[in-house]
Amino acid sequence: MNDDGSGVTRLTSSGWNDEPDLSPDGSKIVFQSSPEIERSNVDIYVINADGSGSTRLTDHLSTDDHPAWSPDGSKILFISERDGNDEVYVMNADGSGQTNLSRNPANDSPAFWAPDGTKIVFTSRRDGNYEVYVMNADGSAQTNLSNSPGSDSVFDQAWSLDGSRILFTTETPGYSHINVVNADGSGLLNLTSSPVSDWSPNWSPDGAQIAFMSSRGDTGVHVMNADGSGVTRLTNLPCSENYLAWSPDGTRIAFACLTGGQYDIYVVNVGDRIVTRLVTSPDSEVWIGWSVR
């Protein structure tokens, strides 16, 4: 759809389809799909941005999901259960060369490319609890960055645009908080520590601010400076908000809002906090991304 909510176009017509990711040049969309709503056999597919040319990239009895384009569009990162546990895999954009990168008997998921494509951040349970790891794009030099007794998780947009810092959350009994660490593991800093839950941290395009969800009062979209100061609430809607995405120019944040079991898509202006509903539909729209013009 357009960024004003007009021109909504259905690109897939059957089965269960989720987690679309637009290629860097905007010409293709990779996504996970199952022919059955029960999701008994999930694989990775790619289509043209207009919905044509659907191509199946993985074909395995186990689940393949969470696809993500490399920054140069030549490869696709994904998670596979084909080895009996969640592993981080990579393949060429045409589906060839499927390779296990994490190679560990514990669960490794999800995973996200660094902006320059040279490294990958992921969550792993190999130390008995979930920790944030980073590795080279070929799977070498796997390093624990968080070293926390809590349960640590990374989200989409965990990397700062310059690739120097990584956002993650830590869950402790009763709440979760947001941390940032340098990509080499140094400079670990706790950004939020109030006795509520803060999650889904998302860098602004210029790296000066971080958007996040918080249960301070009712669940809502918040922003703070990159050092954790200046926490500001942007939304206060009668629904449960989630799934954040900054606009490329950093002036707006798109998010989903759950009402009556159904998600719809909204956008809020960061400057004046005006909220606009973009999609009203009997279906649920929950995966949000902006194209880069």
BALOBA-1460 file (C-alpha; in Angstrom, 3 decimals):
// residues 293
<rec num="1" residu="m" x="0.000" y="0.000" z="0.000"/>
<rec num="2" residu="n" x="0.989" y="3.657" z="-0.224"/>
<rec num="3" residu="d" x="2.192" y="5.420" z="2.911"/>
<rec num="4" residu="d" x="-1.172" y="7.185" z="3.273"/>
<rec num="5" residu="g" x="-3.015" y="3.837" z="3.412"/>
<rec num="6" residu="s" x="-4.309" y="4.000" z="-0.159"/>
<rec num="7" residu="g" x="-3.705" y="1.443" z="-2.883"/>
<rec num="8" residu="v" x="-3.877" y="-1.661" z="-0.710"/>
<rec num="9" residu="t" x="-3.103" y="-4.617" z="-2.982"/>
<rec num="10" residu="r" x="-3.240" y="-8.311" z="-2.142"/>
<rec num="11" residu="l" x="-0.090" y="-10.092" z="-3.317"/>
<rec num="12" residu="t" x="-0.816" y="-13.684" z="-2.195"/>
<rec num="13" residu="s" x="-4.111" y="-15.518" z="-2.479"/>
<rec num="14" residu="s" x="-3.912" y="-18.828" z="-0.656"/>
<rec num="15" residu="g" x="-2.493" y="-20.574" z="2.399"/>
<rec num="16" residu="w" x="-0.740" y="-18.873" z="5.311"/>
<rec num="17" residu="n" x="1.859" y="-16.233" z="4.392"/>
<rec num="18" residu="d" x="3.882" y="-14.213" z="6.887"/>
<rec num="19" residu="e" x="7.042" y="-12.182" z="7.615"/>
<rec num="20" residu="p" x="7.528" y="-10.500" z="4.213"/>
<rec num="21" residu="d" x="10.849" y="-8.748" z="3.611"/>
<rec num="22" residu="l" x="11.317" y="-6.353" z="0.696"/>
<rec num="23" residu="s" x="14.570" y="-6.732" z="-1.247"/>
<rec num="24" residu="p" x="17.005" y="-3.779" z="-1.048"/>
<rec num="25" residu="d" x="16.188" y="-2.719" z="-4.611"/>
<rec num="26" residu="g" x="12.443" y="-3.011" z="-3.977"/>
<rec num="27" residu="s" x="11.845" y="-5.498" z="-6.789"/>
<rec num="28" residu="k" x="11.119" y="-8.696" z="-4.810"/>
<rec num="29" residu="i" x="9.579" y="-9.878" z="-1.549"/>
<rec num="30" residu="v" x="10.741" y="-12.930" z="0.372"/>
<rec num="31" residu="f" x="8.328" y="-14.493" z="2.870"/>
<rec num="32" residu="q" x="7.450" y="-17.683" z="4.736"/>
<rec num="33" residu="s" x="4.461" y="-19.676" z="3.578"/>
<rec num="34" residu="s" x="2.455" y="-22.813" z="4.242"/>
<rec num="35" residu="p" x="-0.240" y="-24.214" z="1.944"/>
<rec num="36" residu="e" x="-2.313" y="-24.894" z="5.051"/>
<rec num="37" residu="i" x="-3.562" y="-22.416" z="7.655"/>
<rec num="38" residu="e" x="-2.390" y="-24.921" z="10.297"/>
<rec num="39" residu="r" x="1.196" y="-24.173" z="9.134"/>
<rec num="40" residu="s" x="2.187" y="-27.836" z="9.004"/>
<rec num="41" residu="n" x="4.880" y="-27.278" z="6.383"/>
<rec num="42" residu="v" x="6.453" y="-23.809" z="6.318"/>
<rec num="43" residu="d" x="8.948" y="-22.908" z="3.584"/>
<rec num="44" residu="i" x="10.535" y="-19.786" z="2.102"/>
<rec num="45" residu="y" x="9.146" y="-18.237" z="-1.081"/>
<rec num="46" residu="v" x="9.949" y="-15.161" z="-3.161"/>
<rec num="47" residu="i" x="7.652" y="-13.108" z="-5.390"/>
<rec num="48" residu="n" x="8.007" y="-9.986" z="-7.497"/>
<rec num="49" residu="a" x="6.870" y="-6.802" z="-5.751"/>
<rec num="50" residu="d" x="3.688" y="-6.807" z="-7.854"/>
<rec num="51" residu="g" x="2.785" y="-10.324" z="-6.650"/>
<rec num="52" residu="s" x="3.813" y="-12.182" z="-9.796"/>
<rec num="53" residu="g" x="6.423" y="-14.893" z="-10.234"/>
<rec num="54" residu="s" x="6.031" y="-16.822" z="-6.976"/>
<rec num="55" residu="t" x="9.008" y="-19.159" z="-6.497"/>
<rec num="56" residu="r" x="9.604" y="-21.674" z="-3.742"/>
<rec num="57" residu="l" x="13.166" y="-21.405" z="-2.405"/>
<rec num="58" residu="t" x="13.191" y="-24.108" z="0.286"/>
<rec num="59" residu="d" x="11.474" y="-27.478" z="0.166"/>
<rec num="60" residu="h" x="11.908" y="-29.384" z="3.394"/>
<rec num="61" residu="l" x="9.619" y="-31.335" z="5.721"/>
<rec num="62" residu="s" x="10.859" y="-29.252" z="8.643"/>
<rec num="63" residu="t" x="10.049" y="-25.572" z="9.117"/>
<rec num="64" residu="d" x="12.062" y="-22.888" z="7.308"/>
<rec num="65" residu="d" x="11.076" y="-19.365" z="8.370"/>
<rec num="66" residu="h" x="12.158" y="-15.813" z="9.354"/>
<rec num="67" residu="p" x="13.679" y="-14.884" z="5.956"/>
<rec num="68" residu="a" x="15.742" y="-11.692" z="5.573"/>
<rec num="69" residu="w" x="17.570" y="-10.241" z="2.573"/>
<rec num="70" residu="s" x="21.254" y="-9.433" z="2.843"/>
<rec num="71" residu="p" x="21.952" y="-5.700" z="2.390"/>
<rec num="72" residu="d" x="23.235" y="-6.267" z="-1.164"/>
<rec num="73" residu="g" x="20.284" y="-8.528" z="-2.096"/>
<rec num="74" residu="s" x="22.472" y="-11.479" z="-3.067"/>
<rec num="75" residu="k" x="21.631" y="-13.770" z="-0.127"/>
<rec num="76" residu="i" x="18.762" y="-14.632" z="2.212"/>
<rec num="77" residu="l" x="19.141" y="-15.415" z="5.897"/>
<rec num="78" residu="f" x="16.588" y="-17.798" z="7.443"/>
<rec num="79" residu="i" x="15.943" y="-20.134" z="10.359"/>
<rec num="80" residu="s" x="15.569" y="-23.882" z="9.760"/>
<rec num="81" residu="e" x="14.541" y="-26.806" z="11.943"/>
<rec num="82" residu="r" x="15.899" y="-29.406" z="9.497"/>
<rec num="83" residu="d" x="18.709" y="-30.376" z="11.894"/>
<rec num="84" residu="g" x="16.328" y="-31.036" z="14.791"/>
<rec num="85" residu="n" x="16.596" y="-27.556" z="16.344"/>
<rec num="86" residu="d" x="16.476" y="-23.924" z="15.211"/>
<rec num="87" residu="e" x="19.620" y="-23.100" z="13.240"/>
<rec num="88" residu="v" x="20.679" y="-19.964" z="11.354"/>
<rec num="89" residu="y" x="20.929" y="-20.708" z="7.626"/>
<rec num="90" residu="v" x="21.872" y="-18.670" z="4.586"/>
<rec num="91" residu="m" x="21.194" y="-19.270" z="0.889"/>
<rec num="92" residu="n" x="21.693" y="-17.480" z="-2.388"/>
<rec num="93" residu="a" x="18.802" y="-15.329" z="-3.599"/>
<rec num="94" residu="d" x="17.742" y="-18.086" z="-6.016"/>
<rec num="95" residu="g" x="17.571" y="-20.708" z="-3.219"/>
<rec num="96" residu="s" x="20.849" y="-22.432" z="-4.009"/>
<rec num="97" residu="g" x="23.716" y="-22.967" z="-1.590"/>
<rec num="98" residu="q" x="21.676" y="-23.497" z="1.586"/>
<rec num="99" residu="t" x="24.215" y="-23.523" z="4.429"/>
<rec num="100" residu="n" x="23.986" y="-23.942" z="8.213"/>
<rec num="101" residu="l" x="25.884" y="-21.035" z="9.794"/>
<rec num="102" residu="s" x="25.269" y="-21.473" z="13.533"/>
<rec num="103" residu="r" x="25.955" y="-25.250" z="13.760"/>
<rec num="104" residu="n" x="24.986" y="-25.751" z="17.400"/>
<rec num="105" residu="p" x="22.623" y="-28.274" z="19.054"/>
<rec num="106" residu="a" x="20.853" y="-25.480" z="20.970"/>
<rec num="107" residu="n" x="18.188" y="-23.254" z="19.415"/>
<rec num="108" residu="d" x="19.516" y="-20.246" z="17.483"/>
<rec num="109" residu="s" x="16.764" y="-17.798" z="16.427"/>
<rec num="110" residu="p" x="16.047" y="-15.116" z="15.264"/>
<rec num="111" residu="a" x="18.940" y="-13.617" z="13.261"/>
<rec num="112" residu="f" x="19.577" y="-10.284" z="11.516"/>
<rec num="113" residu="w" x="22.181" y="-8.925" z="9.092"/>
<rec num="114" residu="a" x="24.534" y="-6.084" z="9.982"/>
<rec num="115" residu="p" x="23.975" y="-3.071" z="7.689"/>
<rec num="116" residu="d" x="27.135" y="-3.843" z="5.697"/>
<rec num="117" residu="g" x="26.373" y="-7.585" z="5.486"/>
<rec num="118" residu="t" x="29.633" y="-8.683" z="7.107"/>
<rec num="119" residu="k" x="28.142" y="-9.867" z="10.425"/>
<rec num="120" residu="i" x="24.966" y="-11.451" z="11.781"/>
<rec num="121" residu="v" x="23.417" y="-10.980" z="15.217"/>
<rec num="122" residu="f" x="21.258" y="-13.765" z="16.618"/>
<rec num="123" residu="t" x="19.747" y="-15.158" z="19.800"/>
<rec num="124" residu="s" x="21.060" y="-18.500" z="21.092"/>
<rec num="125" residu="r" x="20.225" y="-20.806" z="23.985"/>
<rec num="126" residu="r" x="23.560" y="-22.643" z="23.921"/>
<rec num="127" residu="d" x="24.536" y="-21.300" z="27.362"/>
<rec num="128" residu="g" x="21.394" y="-22.602" z="29.072"/>
<rec num="129" residu="n" x="19.469" y="-19.338" z="28.703"/>
<rec num="130" residu="y" x="18.878" y="-17.092" z="25.703"/>
<rec num="131" residu="e" x="21.845" y="-14.832" z="24.958"/>
<rec num="132" residu="v" x="22.707" y="-12.406" z="22.158"/>
<rec num="133" residu="y" x="25.477" y="-13.609" z="19.847"/>
<rec num="134" residu="v" x="27.240" y="-12.144" z="16.836"/>
<rec num="135" residu="m" x="29.131" y="-13.996" z="14.102"/>
<rec num="136" residu="n" x="30.770" y="-13.290" z="10.785"/>
<rec num="137" residu="a" x="28.601" y="-13.726" z="7.699"/>
<rec num="138" residu="d" x="30.268" y="-17.087" z="7.006"/>
<rec num="139" residu="g" x="29.386" y="-18.395" z="10.503"/>
<rec num="140" residu="s" x="32.849" y="-17.985" z="12.032"/>
<rec num="141" residu="a" x="33.796" y="-16.168" z="15.246"/>
<rec num="142" residu="q" x="30.522" y="-16.758" z="17.145"/>
<rec num="143" residu="t" x="30.687" y="-14.524" z="20.224"/>
<rec num="144" residu="n" x="28.370" y="-14.006" z="23.205"/>
<rec num="145" residu="l" x="27.652" y="-10.261" z="23.545"/>
<rec num="146" residu="s" x="25.127" y="-10.117" z="26.389"/>
<rec num="147" residu="n" x="26.437" y="-12.580" z="29.029"/>
<rec num="148" residu="s" x="23.318" y="-12.073" z="31.133"/>
<rec num="149" residu="p" x="21.551" y="-14.322" z="33.668"/>
<rec num="150" residu="g" x="18.232" y="-13.195" z="32.166"/>
<rec num="151" residu="s" x="16.675" y="-14.127" z="28.831"/>
<rec num="152" residu="d" x="18.054" y="-11.899" z="26.059"/>
<rec num="153" residu="s" x="16.477" y="-11.320" z="22.649"/>
<rec num="154" residu="v" x="17.213" y="-9.322" z="19.506"/>
<rec num="155" residu="f" x="14.590" y="-7.825" z="17.217"/>
<rec num="156" residu="d" x="14.426" y="-6.513" z="13.672"/>
<rec num="157" residu="q" x="16.384" y="-3.226" z="13.428"/>
<rec num="158" residu="a" x="18.667" y="-4.327" z="16.279"/>
<rec num="159" residu="w" x="21.706" y="-2.905" z="14.460"/>
<rec num="160" residu="s" x="22.441" y="0.817" z="14.407"/>
<rec num="161" residu="l" x="22.727" y="2.116" z="10.831"/>
<rec num="162" residu="d" x="26.518" y="2.398" z="11.082"/>
<rec num="163" residu="g" x="26.777" y="-1.168" z="12.412"/>
<rec num="164" residu="s" x="28.580" y="-0.118" z="15.577"/>
<rec num="165" residu="r" x="25.852" y="-0.854" z="18.166"/>
<rec num="166" residu="i" x="23.219" y="-3.522" z="18.814"/>
<rec num="167" residu="l" x="19.964" y="-3.185" z="20.749"/>
<rec num="168" residu="f" x="18.485" y="-6.102" z="22.678"/>
<rec num="169" residu="t" x="16.057" y="-6.812" z="25.490"/>
<rec num="170" residu="t" x="16.575" y="-8.743" z="28.701"/>
<rec num="171" residu="e" x="13.671" y="-10.464" z="30.428"/>
<rec num="172" residu="t" x="13.836" y="-10.865" z="34.183"/>
<rec num="173" residu="p" x="11.020" y="-12.043" z="36.490"/>
<rec num="174" residu="g" x="8.146" y="-9.605" z="36.089"/>
<rec num="175" residu="y" x="9.427" y="-7.300" z="33.361"/>
<rec num="176" residu="s" x="11.847" y="-6.729" z="30.471"/>
<rec num="177" residu="h" x="14.250" y="-3.879" z="29.776"/>
<rec num="178" residu="i" x="16.297" y="-2.552" z="26.841"/>
<rec num="179" residu="n" x="20.088" y="-2.645" z="26.516"/>
<rec num="180" residu="v" x="22.640" y="-1.553" z="23.948"/>
<rec num="181" residu="v" x="26.093" y="-3.016" z="23.366"/>
<rec num="182" residu="n" x="28.902" y="-2.280" z="20.930"/>
<rec num="183" residu="a" x="29.211" y="-4.817" z="18.121"/>
<rec num="184" residu="d" x="32.503" y="-6.061" z="19.607"/>
<rec num="185" residu="g" x="30.824" y="-6.774" z="22.971"/>
<rec num="186" residu="s" x="32.152" y="-3.735" z="24.818"/>
<rec num="187" residu="g" x="30.206" y="-0.846" z="26.319"/>
<rec num="188" residu="l" x="27.148" y="-2.761" z="27.537"/>
<rec num="189" residu="l" x="24.602" y="-0.206" z="28.747"/>
<rec num="190" residu="n" x="21.150" y="-0.623" z="30.267"/>
<rec num="191" residu="l" x="18.830" y="1.979" z="28.699"/>
<rec num="192" residu="t" x="15.577" y="1.301" z="30.568"/>
<rec num="193" residu="s" x="15.211" y="-0.025" z="34.085"/>
<rec num="194" residu="s" x="11.749" y="0.986" z="35.291"/>
<rec num="195" residu="p" x="9.640" y="-1.799" z="36.898"/>
<rec num="196" residu="v" x="7.581" y="-2.275" z="33.730"/>
<rec num="197" residu="s" x="8.157" y="-4.069" z="30.451"/>
<rec num="198" residu="d" x="9.954" y="-2.309" z="27.568"/>
<rec num="199" residu="w" x="10.480" y="-4.222" z="24.318"/>
<rec num="200" residu="s" x="10.841" y="-4.080" z="20.507"/>
<rec num="201" residu="p" x="13.587" y="-1.420" z="20.428"/>
<rec num="202" residu="n" x="14.058" y="0.066" z="16.968"/>
<rec num="203" residu="w" x="16.753" y="2.565" z="15.888"/>
<rec num="204" residu="s" x="15.742" y="5.755" z="14.131"/>
<rec num="205" residu="p" x="17.392" y="6.100" z="10.689"/>
<rec num="206" residu="d" x="19.871" y="8.701" z="12.007"/>
<rec num="207" residu="g" x="20.662" y="6.660" z="15.142"/>
<rec num="208" residu="a" x="19.750" y="9.552" z="17.444"/>
<rec num="209" residu="q" x="16.572" y="7.994" z="18.876"/>
<rec num="210" residu="i" x="15.125" y="4.598" z="19.721"/>
<rec num="211" residu="a" x="11.451" y="3.726" z="19.382"/>
<rec num="212" residu="f" x="10.110" y="0.986" z="21.615"/>
<rec num="213" residu="m" x="6.973" y="-0.507" z="23.098"/>
<rec num="214" residu="s" x="6.310" y="-0.085" z="26.800"/>
<rec num="215" residu="s" x="3.714" y="-1.116" z="29.331"/>
<rec num="216" residu="r" x="4.111" y="2.171" z="31.249"/>
<rec num="217" residu="g" x="0.416" y="2.713" z="31.850"/>
<rec num="218" residu="d" x="-1.332" y="1.075" z="28.893"/>
<rec num="219" residu="t" x="0.869" y="-0.410" z="26.172"/>
<rec num="220" residu="g" x="2.030" y="2.295" z="23.770"/>
<rec num="221" residu="v" x="4.714" y="3.534" z="21.380"/>
<rec num="222" residu="h" x="7.537" y="5.441" z="23.075"/>
<rec num="223" residu="v" x="10.771" y="7.080" z="21.946"/>
<rec num="224" residu="m" x="13.964" y="7.913" z="23.822"/>
<rec num="225" residu="n" x="17.378" y="9.312" z="22.991"/>
<rec num="226" residu="a" x="20.102" y="6.819" z="22.090"/>
<rec num="227" residu="d" x="21.560" y="7.090" z="25.609"/>
<rec num="228" residu="g" x="18.209" y="6.247" z="27.258"/>
<rec num="229" residu="s" x="17.302" y="9.805" z="28.244"/>
<rec num="230" residu="g" x="14.207" y="11.764" z="27.219"/>
<rec num="231" residu="v" x="11.635" y="8.958" z="27.270"/>
<rec num="232" residu="t" x="8.467" y="10.238" z="25.571"/>
<rec num="233" residu="r" x="5.143" y="8.520" z="24.984"/>
<rec num="234" residu="l" x="3.795" y="9.002" z="21.444"/>
<rec num="235" residu="t" x="0.523" y="7.056" z="21.488"/>
<rec num="236" residu="n" x="-2.327" y="6.384" z="23.872"/>
<rec num="237" residu="l" x="-4.920" y="4.359" z="21.979"/>
<rec num="238" residu="p" x="-7.643" y="2.019" z="23.319"/>
<rec num="239" residu="c" x="-5.913" y="-1.017" z="21.853"/>
<rec num="240" residu="s" x="-2.795" y="-3.147" z="22.326"/>
<rec num="241" residu="e" x="0.044" y="-1.723" z="20.205"/>
<rec num="242" residu="n" x="3.015" y="-3.626" z="18.775"/>
<rec num="243" residu="y" x="5.294" y="-4.130" z="15.712"/>
<rec num="244" residu="l" x="7.215" y="-0.888" z="15.135"/>
<rec num="245" residu="a" x="8.847" y="0.454" z="11.967"/>
<rec num="246" residu="w" x="10.426" y="3.902" z="11.438"/>
<rec num="247" residu="s" x="9.829" y="5.671" z="8.137"/>
<rec num="248" residu="p" x="13.050" y="6.099" z="6.114"/>
<rec num="249" residu="d" x="13.092" y="9.844" z="6.814"/>
<rec num="250" residu="g" x="12.622" y="9.321" z="10.558"/>
<rec num="251" residu="t" x="9.525" y="11.518" z="10.854"/>
<rec num="252" residu="r" x="6.932" y="8.765" z="11.389"/>
<rec num="253" residu="i" x="6.583" y="5.380" z="13.044"/>
<rec num="254" residu="a" x="4.213" y="2.710" z="11.742"/>
<rec num="255" residu="f" x="2.765" y="0.220" z="14.194"/>
<rec num="256" residu="a" x="0.011" y="-2.355" z="14.587"/>
<rec num="257" residu="c" x="-2.862" y="-2.088" z="17.034"/>
<rec num="258" residu="l" x="-4.878" y="-5.037" z="18.343"/>
<rec num="259" residu="t" x="-8.618" y="-4.535" z="18.920"/>
<rec num="260" residu="g" x="-11.127" y="-7.348" z="19.281"/>
<rec num="261" residu="g" x="-8.633" y="-9.977" z="18.133"/>
<rec num="262" residu="q" x="-7.753" y="-8.013" z="14.979"/>
<rec num="263" residu="y" x="-4.616" y="-5.991" z="14.177"/>
<rec num="264" residu="d" x="-4.785" y="-2.834" z="12.058"/>
<rec num="265" residu="i" x="-1.960" y="-0.567" z="10.908"/>
<rec num="266" residu="y" x="-1.447" y="2.970" z="12.172"/>
<rec num="267" residu="v" x="1.226" y="5.632" z="11.801"/>
<rec num="268" residu="v" x="2.241" y="8.318" z="14.318"/>
<rec num="269" residu="n" x="4.134" y="11.519" z="13.579"/>
<rec num="270" residu="v" x="7.143" y="11.725" z="15.880"/>
<rec num="271" residu="g" x="7.034" y="15.534" z="16.036"/>
<rec num="272" residu="d" x="3.389" y="16.322" z="16.803"/>
<rec num="273" residu="r" x="2.238" y="12.822" z="17.896"/>
<rec num="274" residu="i" x="-0.718" y="12.834" z="15.488"/>
<rec num="275" residu="v" x="-1.914" y="9.264" z="14.911"/>
<rec num="276" residu="t" x="-3.485" y="8.142" z="11.619"/>
<rec num="277" residu="r" x="-5.147" y="4.795" z="10.955"/>
<rec num="278" residu="l" x="-3.971" y="3.461" z="7.602"/>
<rec num="279" residu="v" x="-5.753" y="0.123" z="7.258"/>
<rec num="280" residu="t" x="-9.231" y="-0.925" z="8.330"/>
<rec num="281" residu="s" x="-9.855" y="-4.515" z="7.352"/>
<rec num="282" residu="p" x="-11.638" y="-7.661" z="8.568"/>
<rec num="283" residu="d" x="-8.259" y="-9.391" z="8.313"/>
<rec num="284" residu="s" x="-5.278" y="-8.870" z="10.624"/>
<rec num="285" residu="e" x="-2.284" y="-6.919" z="9.315"/>
<rec num="286" residu="v" x="0.715" y="-7.390" z="11.604"/>
<rec num="287" residu="w" x="3.987" y="-7.318" z="9.622"/>
<rec num="288" residu="i" x="5.120" y="-3.801" z="8.770"/>
<rec num="289" residu="g" x="7.924" y="-2.427" z="6.620"/>
<rec num="290" residu="w" x="8.665" y="0.725" z="4.622"/>
<rec num="291" residu="s" x="10.099" y="0.837" z="1.133"/>
<rec num="292" residu="v" x="13.158" y="3.036" z="0.614"/>
<rec num="293" residu="r" x="12.519" y="5.545" z="-2.124"/>
